[in-house]
Amino acid sequence: MTSLPSTLLLIDSKVHHYESLIRNLRPGTDVVVLDSAQDGINQITQTLQHYTALTSLHVLSHGAAGAVHLGNAPVTSEVLERNQDQLASWSNALTETASILLYGCEVAAGEQGAGFIQKLAQLTGANVAASTNLTGCAALGGDWVLEASTGPIETTSIFDSAALEDYPFVLADLVLEEDFKDDTVEGAWITGTLQGDQTNPFLYPYLTARDGSNDFPPGSIPNTVKGAPGGAIDRVGEGAFRLTGRSGADQTSSLNKNQSTFLIYNIALPANAGLDVTFNFFAYGSDTSQNSQLQGADGISFFLIDGSASPTTSGSFGGSLGYAPRLNLPNDPSNPSDPGDGLVGGYLGIGFDAFGNFASPNDFAGQETVRNGGPGRRPDSVTLRGPGSQRDGYEYITHTSLSQLGPDLSIDNASAQTRDAALRTARIRLLPNGRLTVTIDFNGRENPGQEFEVINIPNIAERLGQSIPTTFKFGFAGATGSFTNIHEINTLEIRQAARPPIAQDVAVTVSATTAIALTGNNALSAIDPDGEPIVNFIIKTLPSQGQLFLGDPSAGGSPITSLPPGGRVLTPALAAQLFYQPPNSGFTGARFEYTATDEEGATDPTNGIVAFVLPNNNPPVAQPSTIQAQERQTVQVTGIAATDPDVGDAIAFFTIVSLPNPNQGVLLIEEAGITRLVLQGERLTPTELSRLFFRARPGFTGASFNYTATDGRGAFSAAATVTVVAEGSDDSGCKPGRTIIGTPNADNLVGTPDIDTIRGLGGNDTIRGGNCGDLILGDAGNDTLFGEGGRDRIFGGVGNDVIRGGDGNDVLRGGIGNDQIFGDAGDDNIRGGQGDDVIQGGTGNDLIQGFEDADRLFGGDGNDTLLGGDGNDTLEGNAGNDLLDGSVGNDVLRGGDGNDILRGGIGNDRIFGDAGDDDIRGGQGDDIIQGGAGNDLIQGFEDADSLFGGDGNDTLLGGDGNDTLEGNGGNDLLDGAASNDVLRGGDGNDVLRGGIGNDQIFGDDGDDDIRGGRGNDVIQGGAGDDLIQGLEDADRLFGGSGNDRLFGGTGDDILNGGAGRDELTGGAGADRFDFTGASRTALVSGSSVNAPDRVTDFNAQQGDRFNVRIQNVPVLIRGLFNAGLVVGNTLTEAAIAAYADKNQVNPGAQALRVDEAVFFRWQGGTYLSVNGNTAAFDASDDLVINVTGITFRGNDANAGALTVSNYFVTS
């Protein structure tokens, strides 16, 4: 019999990349992943019913002081208290000496955190350990030490030390995370550029990993996030958001001058909790110089604007960094987007300034004023400018030059050609009390050790002379002037700098007319998530019936009859002296609102309520609701409603008591045209519900949130749930079903017809869902999981699992092990995880990701996306227009039918486009690519690739490395790019480009256009009338059969026209014009009197020579002469005349002898003939070349006898 495990690890599914942490766990550890859409404590209670002797319970989740985030809501001390019966049952699964270890940021921090772990220990009977600081990545300030505990902890870490060391995150809650590395972003972002630049796509900012070819419609260009107008520059997952860039699609195009752009997160954030922003920025690749030194400019700004503002154009260019104005430009008051104006709604601009003019009132010393204030140009500095509107304000505040902090520190790396060499990480922290700090890490977050604080202002509101707006938006801008850089950002993380306290609702029962002390359970109180002490309570409203007093009314207490603007501020000591005096008669209920402020200045924006209620006041009953949404869609929230059993009592407001999982979506509310985030604890009147919306994030599969209803007398309902179902999931009409949990042994579990949660736990389980969208968790063991109908979410867990999605748009995750996954019908989202997985998408447009190890991915019908990940993967798209990306490893990719996009990634890949017009890239490694049928685009990129075009008009681009390109059938374009390449055009009229390197190029059949490029190239035209150009360096050009044109270019070239009537141009350098054959007849057939080749620019003075050979043996030229101008009706007659009198200087007829050569002029042209085996001219035996345009050596044009070695190769 298998023994039960002694250790259980519970993971909140919102923990980023938790899969990497559960590799090589300590033996005897079970793993359970909590569903983010359900109550966390309920899930844990149900799970623990199947265990009896756990020595340790480990919990991996995001955390805060006094809270862990489990399932669909945070768990605080108050939540523990409300669920004390469930928590007490946990002890049945634990041994007497068991420990609970909480891995989450700052869970045990401060009094709040200490109280939380003590409460958990008290209710469960276990010793509890948790962290007082950040938990996770050391580079982000975290560690894996649990510094606080309630008693002895007798267990060691269950995690592999290498996995902990490699984990790149901390377990703290985020407000927003966007890395800008992919080809999409969440839809709240808007972009723009300078007024006047709005019709040029190359002046807009864009995602470098997105193909923006169709993002710029003619005319007005929308303010949505776009891709690179000339096609994606980076692979998905490796990009950035480019603020300023190139003037054209070619990545060698010059950089834009005088460019200005912005990117804004267009949802207003509350200012009460401050802001903690971290992002990477890059300034590099300058193509401008000053005093023979590269000079990059200008810089990037991060800004805060009023939450009510929605700019459509950026601030001005150059040193204004897209935030401030340029006062010297003509001012047009009728134009709200004047190109000289500053950014609309500006409150604070923080400039990361390479050139230094954000700190200067002018562009150059002594010139006119263009900005408001400043000490002058300060290169490589961080500078602040204040609030402004159009031309007014934006005043200089302060700056710090990096030279003050240490040597060799700079904002940009102007000479760098890749962003990695220019990585900087900025952190901007604005506390609610106004303290502003700015730091820059010059090594990046992954490599700490060179982080400097550059700005520290105790109260930015006082410094600016203007209070922080109630809500604000944030964004980035980039600008260039006469000097340039590429400016980019990525890896943005935003947290609350100091989370506000939560003022608690209090219900006070009024059963008499005597005064009631607001102490004990009736007292004002607040929970601070950061563990900060509460310094003030603020009374915001007064009760409509009765009276508040400071002090006992019967003992001379003072009535509170009015409130100053902003409310009555009470210290906690004064708040403890509050009393409520009910009216003598007619009391029906009353309430007042209050809020709380912590030591860092954070204030609860939602207010708490003290409700005075009658003993017989029944609470309302809130109704559950279900709505539908698609990913990236914003939908109105409907169905929030409640009934009140008391006659004549109405619902006063609804309270949002928990928020949706932020990985799935956010709640938004619109106020006066401004969209902002809904806060936890926020109250909405029934009329305000029409402005409540849910925005689904990419990959949305479902979410939920809870609300309560409060009546006019202050009684509030139990929480009801609003469920957001993924539209198209076939779950409409489905009801919440059961939670079914197996045992640690092998189970056979079957769900109900409704929406079930089914968990296998340990053992080799068989789980079958039903026709609604079920959550199926295999957990440990080799499980067989069936989703059946509906939009299912299936997680295999640890073990070699078989997963079938069935009908519906399913989310399938293999987890750890060698899994077999079948998407079946529907648009499925499938990930294999760790192990050698086999995945088949089935019908529908599927997203299939192998992730780690050697996976086999099959797309099936539909337009599928297959991503291989690490390992030597096999990807087959089959039918449809598919995207295949092998990523890392030696992969095999087959596109199948359809117009496919194939990306090999890193490794030695084999890629087959098969049928259709395919777009294929090899990437890094020695790749073999075959396009197959269709007009294919094939790019090898790095290393030594072999590219084969197949049938169709193909484009083959070699890239770096010694590549082999073969066009085969069709009219193809081949470009070797860099290194020593071999190009073969094949059949068809091909265009071949060798690029940089010593290339071998073969045109083969067809009329080809061939260029060698830089390097010593060997080019053979083959059959057809070819155009062959060597261009740079010493090339060897062979025309082949057909009437060819050969151009040597620069360098000492060898040109051989071959058969046909050819034209040869040597260009610069000492060129050699070869005329060869296997026999005399073959030699003459290449350039005869009836079809002579033309050498257009023979220059004896620069070293050009003729090379005449038979069977590679030089033909002996015994003498060379110049017959001068001859007459004749035909070229043959002219040659005969030259042979009869070879020397234009000596008198008398001097006949040309065997093996001699003669130049002659006839009808405006100049010709050379080499005599063969008979003295008389013989059209079949004598070589004739048109050399019109020849430059003779010295005075040879007028001479009669010439030196052979000055014109011919003699050995």
DAFEN-V192938 format. One line per field, one symbol per residue. ss: DSSP state (A for helix, B for strand, O for the rest). phi: phi as a letter, one per 40 degrees, with the letter a starting at -180 (. if undefined). psi: psi as a letter, one per 30 degrees, with the letter a starting at -180 (. if undefined). A space follows every 10 residues. Layout:
ss = ???
phi = ???
psi = ???
This chain:
ss = OOOOOOBBBB BBOOOOOAAA AAOOOOOOBB BBBBOOOOBA AAAAAAAAOO OOOBBBBBBB OOBBOOBBBB BOBBBBAAAA AAOAAAAAAA AAABBBBBBB BBBOOOOOOA AAAAAAAAAA AAAAOOBBBB OOOOBBOAAA OOBOOOOBBO OOOOOOOOOO AAAAAAOOOB OBOOOBBBOO OOOOOOOOBB BBBOOOOOOO AAAOOBBBBB BOOOOOOOOO OOOOOOBBOO OOOOOOOOOO BBBBOBOOOO OOOOBOOOOB BBBBBOOBBB AAAOBBBBBB BBBBOOOOBB OOBBOOOOBB BBBBBBOOOO OOOOOOOAAA OOOOOOOOOO OOOOOOOOOO OOOOOBBBBB BBBOOOAAAO OOOOOOOOOO OOOOOOOOOO BBBBBOOBBO OBBOOBBBBB BAAAOOOOOO OOBOOOOOAA AAOBBBBBBB OOOOOBBBBB BOOOOOOOOO BBBBBBBOOA AAAAOOOOOO BBBBBBBBBO OOOOOBBBBB BBBBBOOOOO BBBOOBBBBO OOOOOBBOOA AAOOOBBBOO OOOBBBBBBO OOOOOOBBBB OOAAAOOBBB OOOOOOOBBB OAAAAOOBBB BOOOOOOOOB BBBBBBBBOO OOBOOOOBBB BBBOOOOOOO BBOOBBBBBO OOOBBBOOOO OBBOOOOOOO BBBBBBBBOO OOOOBBBBBB BOOBBBBOOO OOBBOAAAAA ABBBBBOOOO OBBBBBBBBB BOOOOBOOOB BBBBBBOOOO OOOOOBBBBB BOOOOOOBBB OOOOBBBBBO OOOOOBBBBB OOOOBBBOOO OOOBBBBBOO OOBBBOOBOO OBBBOOOOOO BBBOOBOOOB BBOOOOOOBB BOOBOOOBBB OOOOOOBBBO OOOOOBBBOO OOOOBBBOOO OOOBBBOOOO OOBBBOOBOO OBBBOOOOOO BBBOOBOOOB BBOOOOOOBB BOOOOOOBBB OOOOOOBBBO OOOOOBBBOO OOOOBBBOOO OOOBBBOOOO OOBBBOOOOO OBBBOOOOOO BBBOOOOOOB BBOOOOOOBB BOOOOOOBBB OOOOOOBBBO OOOOOBBBOO OOOOBBBOOO OOOBBBOOOO OOBBBOOOOO OBBBBBBOOA AAAAAAOOOO OOBBBOOOBA AAOOBBBBBB OOBBOOOOBB BBBBBOOOOO AAAAAAAAAA OOOOOOOOOO OOOOOBBBBB BBOOBBBBBB OOOOOOOOOO OOBBBBOOOO BOOOOOOOOO BBOAAAOBOO O
phi = .ccccbbbbb bcccccfcdc cbcfcddgbc bbbccccbcc ccccdccccb bbaccabbbb acaadgabcb gcacbbdccd ccbccccccc cccbccbcbb bbcacfdccg cccccccccc cccbgbcbba cbbcbhdccb gbabcccbac icbbbbcccc ccccccccbb cbcbcabacf cccabccccb babcdgbcbb dcbccacccb ccdbcbcdgc cccccbbccc hdcbcdgbca cccbaccacc cbcccccfca aabbccbcbc ccbgabbbac bbbagdbbba fgbdbcacib bbbbbdcccb cbbccccgcc fgbccbcccd cbdcbcbccc ccccgdbabb ccbcchcccb cbcadgcccb bcghchcbcf abbbbccaaf ccgfccbaab cccccicgca cbbcccbbcd cbcbbbbbbb cdchcbbbbb bcbgccbchb bbcbbabcac ccccgaccdd babbabbbab bcbbacbaba fcbbbccacc cbcccbbbcb babccbccbg ccccaabbcc gcccbabbcc bbccbgacbc gcdcbgcccb babcdghccb cdccccbcbb bcccagcbha aababbbccc gcbcccgcbb bbbccccccc bcbcabbbab dgbbbccbgc aabbcccgcb ccabbccabc dccbibcbbb bfgbbbcccc gcbbcdcccc bcbbbccdgd biaaababbb ccbhcbcccb bbbbcccgcg bcgcbdbbbb bcbcbcbbbb cccbcbbbbc gcgccbbbci cbccbbbcfc hccbbbcgcg ccbbbcgchc bbbbcgchcc bbbcgchcbb bbcgchccbb bcgchcbbbb cgchcbbbbc gcgcbbbbcg chcbbbbcgc hcbbbbcfcg cbbbbcgchc bbbbcgchcb bbbcgchcbb bbcgchcbbb bcgchcbbbb cgchcbbbbc gcgcbbbbcg chcbbbbcgc hcbbbbcgcg cbbbbcgcgc bbbbcgchcb bbbcgchcbb bbcgchcbbb bcgchccbbb cgchcbbbbc gcgcbbbbcg chcbbbbcgc hcbbbbcgcg cbbbbcgchc cbbcbbacac ccccccabcc accbbcacbc cchcacbbab fgbdccbcab bbcgcbbicb cccccccccc acbccccgcb cccdgbbaca bafgbbbbbb cbcbcccbdc bbcbbcbdgc bccfbccbcb bbcdccbbcb a
psi = kklllfkkkk kkffkkhfef fgkhlkkgkk kkkkkfglke eeeeeeeffg lfhkfkjkkj lllljgkkjk bglkjleeee efhfeeeefe fffklfglkk kjjlkgegka eeeeeefeee eeffglkkkl kfakkbkefg gllgkjfklf akjgllkflk eeeeefkgll hkkkekkjfg fagllkgfkl llakkfggfj efglllkfgk jgegfilkbk klglkllkfg lkellkfgal jjekblflek gglllklhkk llkkjhkkkk ffgakjkklk lkjlgkgllk hgkkjlleak kklklkffki kfllalabff hgelljfflk kjffjfhkff llkkgkekkj kjjeegffgk flekkfllkf ljllflkili lkkkkalljc fkbhkkellk kffffllgkl eliefkflfe fgkkkkkkjj lfgfkkkklk jfflffilfh kkkfkjkeje eeefgklkle llllalllll bflllkklll ikkklkejkl ljkkkkjkkj faglkkkilb fglklkkjfg gkkkfkkjke llkfkakkkj lkefgglkkj flklkflkkk leeeffgklk jllflgkfkl llkllkkafg gkkjffklkj kjllfgjkll jkkllkllll kgkklkjlfj lllkfkkfkl kelkkjflll jffellklkk jhfkklkkkk fkkkleffff gklkjklkgk flllllllkk lfgfklllkl kjkjkkkggg gkfklkbljk kalfakljkk alfajljkkf blljljkkca gljljkjebl ljljkkebll jljkjebklj lkkkealljl jkkebkljlk kjeblljljk keakljlkkk ealljkjkke clajljkkea lljlkkjeal ljlkkjebll jlkkjfbklj lkkkealljl kkjebkljlk kjeblljljk keakljlkkk ealljkjkke clajljkkea lljlkkjeal ljlkkjebll jlkkjfblaj lkkkealljl kkjebkljlk kjeblljljk keakljlkkk ealljkjkke clajljkkea lljlkkjeal ljlkkjfall jlkkjeallj lkjkjllfle eeeeffjlff iklkjfhkje fggklkjkkk hgkkkjjflk ljfaklllfl eeeeeeeeee jfjfekllkj kklkgllkkl kkhflklkkj kbfkelkjff fkkkkjgkgk jlkbgfffle klkeffflkf .
